[in-house]
Amino acid sequence: MDILQTDIRDLKGVGDARAKAFEKLGVRTLGDLLNDFPRAYEDRRMTYAIADAPLETPVCVRAMAAAPATVSFVRRGMELLHLRAVDDTGTVDITWFNQNFLKSQLITGESYIFYGRLSAAGRRRTMTNPVFERADRQGVVTGRILPIYRLTAGLTQKAVLSAMEQAIARCGSHVPDALPLALADRLHLAQARYAYENIHMPRDDQALEQARRRLVFEELFVLAAALGYMRRERTVSGGRIIAARPMDEFWAALPYRPTAAQVRAVNEALADMASGAPMDRLLQGDVGSGKTLVAAALIWQCAKNGMQSAFMAPTEILTDQHYTNLSALLEPLGVRLIKLTGSMKASEKRKAHELLALGMADVAVGTHALLGAGVTFADLGLVVTDEQHRFGVEQRSALAGKGQRPHVLVMSATPIPRTLALIIYGELDISVLDELPPGRQKVDTFALGEDMRPRIWRFVRRLVGEGRQVFVVCPMVEENGESADRKSAESWARTLQRDVFPDLRVSCVHGKMKAKEKDAVMAAFAAGEADILVSTTVIEVGVDIPNAALMIVENADLFGLSQLHQLRGRVGRGSHKSYCVLFSDADSPEAQARLGIMTKTNDGFKISEEDLRLRGPGDFFGSRQHGLPEMHVADLAGDMRVLHLAQQEAHALLEEDPALEMPENRPLRERITALFDLHSDTFN
């Protein structure tokens, strides 16, 4: 058995309870543990005398226990342990809360290294809840660069550190080395064992930097090689050839001129579809950038070539919206559309199935109902999925499996930075719509504090009086007892209806509702049966409500900028002037700066660049919206230069050995295979 697959309970001090805590962090085996890299480090090597130690910052102080530690009882459940420690320069009074068991570890006359925050009250020095160890036994929690790990209930830093040291001792020589030796030597990269040992237990600053450099490069190199290898696997097998017919007839039939970005995206996709290799293209565009028009152009081309298309949306209400929009674009051009959803009558479904099987329908617009066993196509040439992060690769594959290697277009309305998109998707096919069609409304955005709420409520009444509708988004579904200052959709909807707008119609929708309930609430709001819709981010990407003219986001500082931009995109979709109000009482300069960005630009790509700079890539990849595995050690924002190098080296290696069959490249191939297995639900 591979020692890296050993259950973590095999370690001393890790029983069932602690193993369950580790499992919450995704750690089940020794290999998982080794890849749970520190989130930060504390340099505890410098030791100070009491009088010389800097105040209000964590430091190590060497001092002697001057007298036995004493216990005082403040109240039931609160006990204090007191110790006076001294050195040649002064005295420090140390207090621990509810840690009386430490009393037996503190011996009068013995010198200790205390690590904590030193405070001053006049000439008196104090320290609260420091960690410590005997000065002659330094090196466990002081006198070293200490790694700081992610924690969850039931885990302490000490417990994780103990488990990690055991894992390194047992598995250090067994960690796989995915980098070809010649490549590692040429780039002066440390060996895998050295890197793992020093990322977790760094000997010094230089060793830590060498370890991180090696592991960052390896992680990004494996990712770049995996994407390139996946592209090769996809393109070596044949796809349907769809001859690109002149687009003049299609463009001429539109009531408006397409943007240059839309024309470019259509031409890129048509080149794929005529190449003989199956297209697998991501169409990425800001809210309202016109992705549906691009899909319609490709569907029209398929119909002209005698082939059918399938267009899958995540909800019935979105399916209805796409069916209406596509019908308006395509039916005048002779393209025959049908709709297929789970709520349709059995007779309607049978009719739709029959039209598809006989080739009497050119495109089926539907929900997951398109995946049903009874759905067959006469000749499926194109699969389009809207909001690709809502569908796993298995669902897209199941739909594509209803044809002979049809072309696939996946659409996403979540902008990511141009630079990051070019690098990450450099080995894949991507089209970016970076222009908005003419007539698209600019949404005026304001970041406000609670003092402006009465004025905004008056503004809500004015808009509703003019016939408009309003979104109110909350960060939580329901009260959890821990965050009184964070608004929840359910309770806030009740408050608004009862105390603020008793004469208006307030409805509520959130992610814990059943799909049919959500669709019903959204459909009612779209039909104008409610004035205010209070929700969670379930409406982040959803149905068009052209009549909605105001988006209010509560506790806006809790959302990422890209997410706020998505929410803002729910308004300004009609002819009415629209607004977005971001409520926040966060007073930190960082929060104010982030929300200030939203008030200055409506460009989703610029916003995503700022989000990447301020928050790192988690906002883009933590939710798996773009099919990438989570980075363990690399920082896609800070390690751009390494990312460029990794991609160049991966490309060169695949040019030399496309199938990774050379003996020195087989470990890399095994790592890529494992990566695909682990993330089969995220890779496109």
N, C-alpha and C positions, 0 to 999 in steps of 0.2 A: 504493500500500500504506500502511496505517495505520502511522505511525512507531512507535507503541507496541507493534506486533507484531514489530518488528525483533528478530532473533536476538541474544542477549546477546553472542555471539562477534564481533559487529560493533564492539564496544568495544575500545579499545587496552588490551592487557594481559590480555585474556580469550581464551585459546586453548581447545582441546578439553578439556584436563584440567581447567582452572578452570571451564569451562562445565558439565562433569559434576558438579563440586562444588556449583556454584550450583543445578543441577537437583535435587540431594538436598534443597534447601530449597524446592523448588517454583518456582524462578526460571528461566525459559527465555527470556523476552523483556524488552525494556526496560520495558514496562508492568508486568510481574511485579516487576521490580527496584524500580520507584518505589513499589510497594505493599508492599514488604518494609520496614516501618517499624522504626526503632530500638527495641530492647528497653529501653534506658536511655540516660542521658546523663552525661558527666563534665564538670564545670565546671573548665576548665584556664586560666581567665583571670587568676587571682590568682597573682603571682609573689613568692616570699619570698627574703630573705637566709638564708644557711645557719644562722646562730645563731637567727633568729627563726621558722624554719619549724616547724610542729607535727610531732611525732613519730608514727610508726606509723599514718599516714594518707596516702594519695596526695596529693602536692603538687608544684607547680612551683618549682624552685630555680634561680636565675641564678648561674652560677659560671664561672670561667675555667679552662681546661686549664693546669695549672701546669707540667706536664712531659709528655714523650711517653708515650703509653700503652704498657704492657708486657704480655707474654704469659707465663704460667706453665702448666706441664703437670702436672696432678694425677695422672692415670692415662690409660691408653689410652681415647680417646673423650671425655675431659674436659679442656678447655682453658679457662683463665681469662684474661680481658682486664682489666687494672687501670688505673685513671686516678685521679690526685689532682687535684681541682678546688678552687679557692679564691675567696673574695671578701673584702671588707673586714672581715667578722665572723668568719670561720673557714675550716675545711677540711673537705671531705667526700671519703672514699675510696669510689670507685665500682667495682663488679665486674660484668662480664657473663660468662655461661656460654656457651661454644661460639659466640661471635659475634665471632671475631677479624677478620672483614671490616670491622668498625667502626673498626679501628685507623687506617685511612687517612682516615677522616672526622673524626678528632679532632686538631685542629691546636693545638700549643702556643701559648699567648697569645691564643687565640680564646675569646670568651664564648659560652656555650650555655645554653639552657633545658632542664633535666633534669626529667622527670616520673616520679615513682616514690614509693616508701615510704621515708622517712628514719628510720633507726634510730640509737640511741645506745649506745655502750659506754664508760661513764665520760664523758669530755669529747669522745671521738672520735665523729664522725658518719660513717655509712655508708649506701650505697644500692646496691641490687642490681637489675640488668637494667632500668634506666630507659629510656624512649624519650627522644629529644632532638632538638633542631634548633638551628641557629645563632640567636643572639639577634636578629641583624638580619634574619632570615628567618622570624620567628615567624608562626604562623597555620595551619600544616598539622596538627601534632599537639599544639601548645600554643597558648596565647593565644586560646582559643575555647571554646565549648560543643561538646564532641565527642560525636557520636552513637555508640552502641555497638550493633552488629548481631549477630544470630544467626550462628553460625559452624558449619562442619563441617570434616572432614578435607580439607585442600587449600585452605582459605580463611583469610586473616588479616583483621584489622580494616582494615589499610592497603589490602589488595586490594579489599575491599568498598567502602571509602570512595572509592577512586579510580574504581571503576566507577560508583558512585552520582553523583559529581560530574559525570562525563561524561554520564550519563543525564539529569540535571537540565538541563544545558546544552543538550542536543539536544531534549529532550521537554517541557521546562517549560511551553512555550506551547501544547502539544497535549493536556495532561491534560483529560479530559472533565469538564464541570461539570454534575452531575445535578440541582443545586438550581435551581429557578426563581429568576430574578434578583430578583423582588419579595420572595420569601421570604427570600433571603440578606440583602437590604438591610434588611428589617424587623427581622431578628434580629441585625443588625450582625455578620454573618459574613464572614470574609475570602474573597477570590476563590480559586479552586482553585489557580491557579499559585502565588500567594503562600503558600498553605498547604503545598503540596508542597515548595517551596523551603525553607521555614523549619522543617518537621518534620525534614528531612534536614540542613540547614545553617543552624541558627538564628542570626539576627543578635544576638539578646539574649533575655532571659527573656520579655519581653512578646511578642516575635514568635513564640517557641515556644508560648506559651500560646494566642495567637490562632490559630496553625496547628492546634494540637491540638483546640481548641474547634470549629473548622470541620470537621475531618476526622471527629471523633467524632460530631458531629451528623449529618453526611452519611451516615456508615455506618449509624447507627441509623435515620435517616429512610428510607433506601433499604430497609432490612430491614422496617420497619413498613409502608411503602407496598407492598412486595412481598407481604407476608402479606395485607394488605387487598385488593390487586388479585387475588391468587390466590383468596381467599374469594369475591370477586364473580364471577370466572370459573367457579367451581364451582357457585355457587347460581343463576346465570342459566339454566343448562340444567336441564331437568326431571328429577326422580327418581321412583321408585316411591312411590305413596301406600299406606302400610300403616296402616289404621285401627286406632287404639289401643283394644283391647278392655279391659274391666275386669280388673285384675290379681288380683282376690280369689281366683279358683280357683288361680292359680299360688302366691300367698303361702300359702294354706291348706294346700297340699300339702307345704310344707317342714317338716322336722323341727325347725326353729328359726325364730326371728323374724329377719327381715333387719334390718340396721342402717339408721338414718335416711339415712346416706350412700349405701347401696345403693339404697334406694327413690328418693332424689333423682336418682341417676345414671340409673336406669331411666326415670324420668319425663322427664328431659332428652332421652334418646335417642329415646323414643317420640314426643316432640313433633317432633323432627327428622324422623322416619320418616313422620309424618303431614302434614308441611308441604308436600310437593310438590317439595322440593329434595333432592338426594341427600345423605344424612348422611355426614360425614367427621369422626368424633369420636375424640379421644384419651381413653382411660380410664386414668387414672393413679392407682395406689394402692400403698401399702406392701405388703411381703411379707405374705401371709395376710389381706389386707383384703377378699377376697371378690369379685375381679373376674370369676371364672368364673360366679358366680351371676348377675351383671348380664348377661353374655353369654347365659346360659341363658334369662333372662326375655325377651330380645329374640328369640332363636331360637323360643321358644314363641309369641310374638306373630306371627312370620312364618308358622309352621305353621298357626296359627289363621286366617290370611289366605290360606291355600293356597299359600304361597311357601316355597321352600327356602333353606337357609343352608349356608355353608361355613365351617369353623373350621380354620385352618391353624396348626400349631405347628412350631417349627424342628427338632425331632428326633423320632425314632420313640418313644423312651421317654417324652417329654413328650406325644406324641400318644396313647399308651396311657393315660397318666394322665388326660388330658382326656376321652378316650372313656369311661373308667370313671366319672369324676365326673359328666359330662353325662348318661350313661345312667341313673345313679341318680336324677338330678333330673328328667329329661324323659320317660323311658319310662313311668313310672306315669301321666303325663298324656297318653299316647297319641302322643307324638312318636317317629317312627321314625328311628333312627340307623344309619349305617354307618361303617366305618373304612376308610381307604385309605392304605397306606404302600408304599414301594418294595420292602420285603422280603416282601410277601404273595405267595402263589402266583398264577400267571397266571390260574388258574380263579377264585380269589377276587376278583382285580381285575376280571375280566370280569363277574362277578356284581354287584359294586359299581357298575361303570359302567352296567350294565343298569338297576339299581334307580333310579339317579339320573336317567338319561335318560327313564325311563318315569314319573317323579314318584312312585315307590313308596318313596322314602326322603326324609325331611324335612330331614335335616342330614347332611353328610359331614364327619367329623373326620379330618384327615390331615396329611401332611407336604407337601413340594414335589410329591409324586405327584399332588396335586390339580390341578397346572398342566399335566399331561400332555395331549397332543392328543386322546387317546381319552376324556377326561372331559368330558361334557356334562351340563347341568342342564336339567330340564324348565322350571323357572321360578325362577331364582336371585334372591332378594330381599335377602340380607344376607351380607356377608363379614366374618369376624372373624379377625384375626391376633394371635397371642400373642407378646409380646416384640417389638414393632414394629421395634426397631433391628436385629434379625437378618434382616429382609427389606428388600431394596431396593424403591423405588417401582415398578420395572418388574415385580417379582414380584406385588406387590399389585394392580397394574393388570391383569396377565395373568389373575389370578383373578377380578377384578371384570369383566373382559371376557367372561367366560363367562355373563354376564347382561345385561339391559338396564338399565344404570346402577343397579346394586344399591347399597344403603347399606353403608358401611364403618365398622367399629369396630376401632381398633387399641389394644392393651393394653400397658401398661408398668408394671413393678414397681420402677422407679427413681424415687424421690421427688425432686423439685426444689423449691426454696423456693416457698412460696405466692405471695409477692410477685412473684418472678421469673416464675412460671407465669402469673399473671394478666396481667402486662405482655407477656411474649413471646407467649403464646397468646391475647392479648386479641382478635386478629382471627380466631382459629380457634375451633373448638368443643372444649372440654375439660371432662371430668368428673373430679372428684377424690374418691377414697375416703379420707377422713381419719379413719375409725373402724375399729377391729378388731372382728370378730365376737366374741360372748361365748364364753369358754372358751379363747381363744387364749393360749398360754403366754407369760409374760414370761421372757426369757432373761437370767439373771444373768451379768454381764460383768466380767472382771477383766483389768487391764493389769499384767503381771508381767515381771520380769527373769529372767536365766538362773539366778539362785540358787534360784528356785522350781521349776525343772524336775524335780528328783527327786520333789518332792511331787506335781506334776501327773502324772508317770508312774504313781505309785501310785494316783492318782485314776482314771486311764484303766483300770488293771487292775480297780479296784473296779467301775466302770461296766460294763465288758465282762463281768465276773463276774456282774453282775445281768442280763445279756442285752442291754445297750445297745450302740450302735455310735458310732464317733468319726470326725470329719473332721479332717484336718491339711492346711492350705493353705500352699503355699510361693510366693514371688514369682517364681521362675524354673522353667523346664522342666528344664534341664540345666546342669551346670557350664560356666562360660565362661572360667575361668582368671583373671578380673579381680576377682571379688567373692567372696573366700573366706568372708566373713562372711554372705553371703546364701544361704539354703538353696534348693536346687533339688529339685523333686519327685522326680525319678528317683533321685538319690543318697541323698536323705533317706529315701525309702521303703526302699532297700536297707539303710541304716544301722539304721532302726527294726526291720526284720525280723531282721537279723543280730545286732545288739548289744543292743537294748532289749527287744523283744517276740518272741523266737524261738518262743515257744509260742502266739502269736496269729497270726491271718490278716491280713496287710497287703497291700493292693492299691494300684495307682497309676493315675491317669488325668490326661492333660494335652492341651493344644490341638494338639500336633503329631501326635497319633494320628489315624488315619482315623476317620470318623464311626461306622462299624460297630464298630470296636474300642472307642471311647468308650462307645457305647450298651451294648455287651456287659459292660464293666466296671461301669457304673452299674447295669445290670439285675441283675448278680450281687450287688452291694452291697445293692440294694433287696430282694433275695431273702434277705438275711442270710448270704450265702456268704463275707463278709469282715467282720472286726471293725473294722479301721481303713482308711480310704481316704485316701491321700495324693494331693493334686492341686494344680493351679494354679487360677486363678480360673475355669477352665472350668465349675466347679460353682456359680459366682456366682448364676446364675438357672437352675434346673433342676428335676429330679424331686423329688417329696416322698419323704422317708425318715422316716416317723413314728417309727421306732425309734432314729434318731440323736439323741443327747442331749448331745453335746459337740462344739464347733467350736474347734479350735486354729489360730491364725493365726501363722505364723512371720514374723519381720521386719515386724511389723504397722505400724511407722512408715513403711514404703514404700508403703502403700496409702492411698487417699483415704478419708475418713470414710464417704461414701456407699457406696463399695465394701465397706468393712468391714461396714456395716450389711446390705448384700445377702448377704454371706457368713454373717453371724450368722443371717440368715433361713432358712438351710438346716436349723437345728435348732429345737426347740420346736414342731414341727408335729404332734406326737402328744400323748398323755396324760402323757408322762414329763417330770419336771422337767429343764430343760435349761440348759446353761452355754456361755459363750464365753470363751476365754482368748486374750489378745493378748500374744504374746511380743515384747519389744523391749528392747534394751540401749541405745537412743538416749538420750543424757543431755541433749539440748537442751531448754530449757524449753518451746519451741514443740511439739516432738514429745510431750512428757509431757502438755501441756495438751490436745492433740488427742485422744490416747488416753483421757485422763480424761473427755472428753465422752461417749465410748462407754460408760463405766462408769456414767454418771448417767442416761441416757435410752434408751428403746427406740423413741422416736418418730422415724421416718425423716425427717419433714419438719423437725423441729427440728435434726436432725443435718445435713440438707442446708443449712439456713440457716447453721450454723456452718462447714460445708465451704466454702460460698460466701464467707463472711467471711474465712476463713483462707487459702484456696487460690485464690480467684477462680473464674471459671466454667469453667475448663478441665476440671474433673472431670465436669462435666455435658455439655459440648458438644464437648470435644476428641475424644471417641469417637463423635461424630455420633449419639448416642442419641436426640436429639430433633429431628432434621431441620433443624438450623440451620446456615448457613454459618459458618465460623470467622471470628471478629472479628479484624481486622488492627490496629486502633488503639484501638477502644472497649473498655472494661472494664465488663462487665455488672454487676459488683459495685460499682464505684466511680462509675459514670456513670449511676446510677439517675435522677437529676433530669433529665439530658439525655434519657434514654430516655423518660421521661414526656412531655417536650416534643416529642420527635420523633414519638411516636405520636399526640399531639394534632394536630400539624401535618399528618401524613400522612392522618389521618382526615378533616380539614377539606378537604384537597386532593382526596381521592377523592370526597367528597360533591359538590364543585363539578364535577369532571371524572372520572367513574368509569372511563372507558376511557382516560384520559390521552391524549386526542386533540388538545388545544390545543397550538399550536406550542411554547409555552414549557415544556410538560410532556413533550414527546417525548424529550428526552435522558434523563429519568427512566424513561420506558417502556423505552427501549433498555437502560438499566442493569438494570432488573428482568428483562428478557428474557435478558440475559447471565447474570444471577444464577441464573435457573432452569436455563439450559443448563449452567453450571458445576457446579450442585449438584442435578442431576436425580436422583441416587441418594439424596439426603437429605431433600428436601422431601416432606412427607406429602401 
